[in-house]
Amino acid sequence: MKILAIAGSNSETSINKLLVTYTASLIHNAEVEIVDMNEFEMPIYKHQREVESGVPQEAKNFAAKIDAADILIISLSEHNGTYSSAFKNVFDWTSRIKDRAVWNEKPMLLMATAPGARGGLGVLEAAAKRFPLHGGNIVDTFTLPFFNDNFDKSAQKISNEEKDNELKEKVAKLSAVEIILEK
């Protein structure tokens, strides 16, 4: 089983990258690739740019990573209640690839975390509405509020036992979907 773990942030200290990395580690006997959004930096999407130059290779590379995966684990950073501009730009360009549904119906655990009480709930809600329109097969969602209180950076894991158990249940559900699809 191949897992593509995406943190929707280009920050070198991304808390969403810590969360998605931990989450991917909960699935055993899997090949995991952690995506660095910085590998997909490209010009801001503009229709005239697309007409003049086509879809950038970075967007095609991102799509190829999705296509090669069996499961997607995505943790989105929240900037002003929605996606980070780095993630949104990759999403926009990838959506412009001819005859392509961005997420290609791959089973997905959609997550968010933030330092505050809502834990990225705004971006999670936006993505949960938008992604199915772009081939998103969202099996479940998870949010981790108060990241700094609920995640132990030195141990690289969720320290809040209740939230950790909740996440583990959602990962088991995601893994079960993949096992069913393999049959």
N, C-alpha and C positions, 0 to 999 in steps of 0.2 A: 504494500500500500504506500502510495506517495502522497505526502501532505505538503501543501503550499501554505505557509504561514505568512500573512501579510499584515504589517503594521502601517496604517494609513497616515504616516508621519515621516518627515525627512529629518527629524531631530536626531542628533547623535546620542542623546540621552532620553530617548522616547520611552515613556512609561507603557505605552501600548505595545511597543516591541518587547518589553520585559514580560508583559502579560501574555502576548501571543506565543512567545518562546516557551514560557512555562506551560501553557495550555498544550502546545504541540508535544511537549515531553511526556504528557500523560497518556499518549497513545503509544503502546508498545509494538514492537516489530514493524515499525514504519520508517520509511525514508522521509526525512523532514528537510525542507528548504525554507529558510527564513529570508523573506524578500526585504531588500534595502531599497526604499523608494528613491534614494539618491541615484541608483543605477538607471532610473527612468526619467531623469530630468530632460525636458524638452521645451520648446517654445510654448507659450500659452496658446491654447487652442483659439483659432480664428478661422472662420470659413474661407476667407480669401487666401490664407496661408495654406489651407488644405487643398484648395483648387490649384494654387501655384506649385506646391511642393509635394502634395500627397501626404499620407499618414507617415509620421516618423518611424524609423526602424525600432526605436525604443518601445513604442506602443505595440508593435508586432512582436517584439521580444517578450513583453509582459503577457500578451495573449498566448504566446507559445508556452509560457510557464503554467498558465491556467490550464491549457489543454493537456499538458503532461501530468497534471495532478489528478488524484482520485478524490481528495477532500480539500476544501478550502477552510482555513481558520483565519478570520479577518478581525482585527481589533482597530477601530478607528479613533483617531484623536479628534477632539472637538475644538473647533475654532469658531467662536461666536455662534454657537448652536448648530454648526453644520461641519461638513468635511474640511480638512486642511486643504489649502490651495494646491499643495504638492500632490495629494491623492486625487483631488477633483480633476486636475489637469490630465493625469494618467487615465483616469476613468473616462473623461471626455474624449481623448484621442483614441482610446481603445474602442469606444462605442462607434467610432467612425470607420472602422475596418469593415469593408464590404461583406455583406451576408454573415455578420457576426453578432451573436448575443454575447455581451461582455463576459458573463460568468459561465456560459456554456452549460448551464443546468447542473453544475457540480454541487454535491452536497456541501453545505456551508454552515459553520458556526459563526455567527455574527456577534461581535463584542465591542465594548468600549469601556474605557476607564478614564478617570480624571481625579484631580485632587479634591474636588468638591462633593457635596451631598448627592448630586444627580448622577455622578459617575459617567458623564458622557451620554446621558439619556437622550438629549436632543439629536445628536448625530446618529445614534442608534435608531431612533424613531424615523428619521429622514431616510436612512439607508434601508430600513425594513420596508418602507413604502416604495422606494425607488428601485432597489435591486431586482425584485421579481419582474419588473418591466424590461430588464436587461439580462434575462436568463439566470437570475439568482434563485437557487433552490435552498432557501433558508430552512434548515432543520430546527434550529433553536437560536435564541439570543441570550446574552449574558452581559450584565453591567457590574462593574466593581467601583462603588463610590469610595471616597476618601482613600485614594490609592496609597498615600504615604502612611496611613494608619493600618491599612489592611493587606499590605504587601511587604514582605521582608526582602529587601534588595540583596542583603548579604547571603541569604539562603536561596534567593531566586525563586520564591514561591509565595502564594497567598498565605498570610498568617491568620486571617480570620477563619476559624474552623467552619462556621456555617456557610460562608461564601465559597470556601474551598470545596466543601462537600457538594454544594449546588453546582459548581463548575464541573466537578468530576461526574456527576449525574448527566450533565449535558454532553460531556465528552463521550460517555458510554452510549448515549442515544445516537450521537453522530457516528460512532464506530459501528453500531448495530446497523445503521442505514447502509454503510459501505459494505458490510458483510452480506446483507440482503442483495445489494446490487451486483456483487461478484457472482452470485449463484445463477 
